[in-house]
């Protein structure tokens, strides 16, 4: 499980890094400008892409890095405690993309899928560990 979570954390770092690149890219030919419904540039240049002057993508990179370190240490309960609010925040951002901006970011969607999968795996691992501890 450790390596699966590490790979997912790396995927999250990659998606967040690509979103950060879009945040600092000037408008124009972005590789994720697919059509009127999928445009990372619009999403990453919106006011919702920054919290107190910090790009949301930087927060994502830091979060996935921390999750990767915790995965390496097999600190799964702590990872779960951090992954659940991260998933909630990612769902909040997806709601903004859908209902306010009306445009989706491919990198953000990948990040949402990644944190969803990390959270699901951590729930399963934590439940299994809890059941094994009770059985012993």
N, C-alpha and C positions, 0 to 999 in steps of 0.2 A: 504494500500500500504506500509505503514511503516514497518509492520511485514514481508511482502514478501521480501522487500529489505534487512531487517536485516537477514533473513534466507539465502538469497543469499550471503550476505557479509560473514556470517559464513561458508558457503560452500566454498567460495573463500579462506578464511583463512585456512580452512582444507586442500584444494588442494595445496595451496602454502606451508603449513607446511610439507606436505608429500613430495613435491618436494625438500624442503630444507633438509629433512632427507636423500633423495637420493643424494643430493649434497655432504653431509658429509659421506655417506656410502662408504666403500671400495668396489671395484668391486667384484662381486660374486653373490650370490643369492638374487636378488632384487625381491620384489613381483610384480613389474611392468615390469619385463623382460619377455615379452610374446613371442616374436619371433624376427626375424631379422628386422622387420618394427616398432615394438613397444618396446622401451627400454628406460626407464626414466634415467637409469644410464648413458648411452652414452650422452643423451641430457644434463643432469645436471652436467656432468663432462667436458663438452665442454667449450672452451674459451668464448662462447656466453652466458654462464650461470652466468657470473660475469661482473659487470660494476664498474670500479674503485675499485676493491677489494671487492665489496659488491655483494653477491649472488642475482640474479634476484628474487629468491623466497622470500628473505627478503623484497625486494621492494614490491612484491605482498602482503605479509602479512601486511605490513604497509599501503598499499593502500586500501586493503579491510577493515582494521580496521578503517581507516579514513572514508571510505564510510559508514560503519556501524554506526559510531558516527553521521555522517550527516543524515543518515536515521532516527536515533532516534530523531534528532532535526527537522526532516521534512524539511531539507534544500535542496529540490529537484533541484532547478536551479544550486546551487553550486555543488551538486553531479553530475549533467549532465556535467558541465564544466570540472570536473575531470575524469568522466567516458569515455568521448569521446577520450581523448589522451591515456587513459589506454587501451581502445579497440584497438586503432591504434598500440600501442606498442605490444599488445598481437598478433595482426595480423602479425606484423613485425617478431616476434619470431616464429610464425607458418610458415611463409615463409622460415625462416632459417632452421627450422626442415625439411620442405619438400624439398627445393632445395639445401641446402648446406650439412646438416647432413644426410639426407635421412632416418631419424629415427624419430618417433613420441613419445612423452611422454604423457601417459594417464593423469597424473595430470595436465599437461599444457593444454591438450585438454579440461579437465573439467573446468579449469580456463578460457579458451577462451570462452566456452559456458556460463559460469557464468557472465563474464563481458559483453558479448553480450546481455544476457537477462536483466541484470541490466540497460544497456544503452537503450535498447528498452523500458523497463518499464518507465524509466525516461523521454524519449522523449514523450511518451504518456501522462504521468502525467503533464509534463511541458506544452504541447499543450492544454490539458484540462484546466489547471489553467489559461493559457493565454486567452483562449476563454471565460471562465467564467468572467475573469476580464474585458474583452472588452464588454461583454453583460451587465455588471452591471452599 
